């Protein structure tokens, strides 16, 4: 039976009559289609993880940019910049975590929270928290405090890789060993460019 549209219904409530005037079919089609798309999106991206969300796309793009910059640095001497770029490459960080779990957890805890050794997740550092300072500590060790020089056991590439992972632990503030050492100094802001001298004046 064909449904009657725009029909005044028999019942009322508190003197108010109900008028049956449903939305057009094309609007209801859009509504139902939007619901179907939303459910499909949720299943695809959030349940089964088959698609990449915008934040994942951004992270992947940043990782590619870091790899490109590392390639440009080529055979230049190791620097804070190069180690920082390594810490932005997920594959390098994942490898560094494996090295950390194999050699470092006994002293620094499974998440860098500290045990025999200091907490690596706070903002305090005994021998400096800059990338090259951390690299020097890992590479040469601190024998008087029981820190092994890992250069001979790991080699230069794996030392750089584990330092890249340690850089990702900085300022994550995991509960663990109390802070030791000194807070890392903030980066100095770039000096503003000098104002040009006025005509007729010399600096």
RAMO-V790058 format. One record per backbone hydrogen bond with DSSP energy under -0.5 kcal/mol. NH is the residue of the N-H (numbers start at 0). CO is the residue of the C=O. E is the energy in kcal/mol with one decimal. If there is no record, write none. Layout:
nh: (NH;NH)
co: (CO;CO)
e: (E;E)
This chain:
nh: (5;6;8;8;12;15;16;17;19;19;20;26;27;28;29;30;31;32;33;34;35;36;37;38;39;40;41;42;43;44;45;45;46;47;49;50;52;55;56;57;58;59;60;61;62;63;64;65;66;67;68;69;70;71;72;73;75;82;83;84;85;86;87;88;89;91;92;93;94;95;96;97;98;99;100;101;102;103;104;106;107;108;111;113;114;114;115;116;119;120;124;133;134;135;136;137;138;139;140;141;144;145;146;147;149;149;150;153;154;154;157;158;159;160;161;162;163;164;165;166;167;167;168;168;169;170;171;172;176;181;183;200)
co: (19;19;6;17;15;12;14;10;6;17;18;23;23;24;25;26;27;28;29;30;31;32;33;34;35;36;37;38;39;40;40;41;41;42;43;43;50;52;52;53;54;55;56;57;58;59;60;61;62;63;64;65;66;67;68;69;72;78;79;80;81;82;84;85;87;88;88;89;90;91;92;93;94;95;96;97;98;99;99;103;103;104;108;107;106;116;105;106;111;111;181;129;130;131;132;133;134;135;136;146;141;142;141;145;137;147;138;149;149;150;153;154;155;156;157;158;159;160;161;162;163;164;164;165;165;121;168;120;112;124;122;197)
e: (-0.6;-1.5;-0.6;-2.3;-2.3;-1.7;-0.6;-1.0;-3.0;-0.6;-1.0;-0.5;-1.8;-2.4;-1.9;-2.3;-2.7;-2.6;-2.7;-2.2;-2.2;-2.5;-2.6;-2.5;-2.4;-2.8;-2.5;-2.4;-2.8;-3.0;-0.6;-1.6;-1.4;-2.7;-2.5;-0.9;-0.5;-0.6;-2.5;-2.5;-2.3;-2.6;-2.3;-2.6;-2.3;-2.3;-2.3;-2.3;-2.4;-2.3;-2.3;-2.5;-2.2;-1.8;-1.9;-1.3;-2.4;-2.3;-2.4;-2.2;-2.1;-1.7;-1.3;-1.6;-0.7;-0.5;-2.3;-2.8;-2.0;-2.2;-2.3;-1.7;-1.9;-2.7;-2.9;-1.5;-2.4;-2.7;-1.2;-1.1;-2.5;-2.0;-1.3;-3.0;-1.4;-1.5;-0.5;-3.0;-3.2;-0.6;-2.9;-2.7;-2.4;-2.3;-2.1;-2.6;-3.0;-2.8;-1.8;-1.4;-2.1;-1.4;-2.0;-0.6;-2.4;-0.8;-1.7;-3.0;-0.7;-1.7;-0.5;-2.0;-2.3;-2.1;-2.5;-2.2;-2.1;-1.6;-2.4;-2.3;-0.8;-1.0;-0.6;-1.3;-0.8;-0.7;-1.8;-3.1;-2.4;-2.2;-2.5;-2.1)
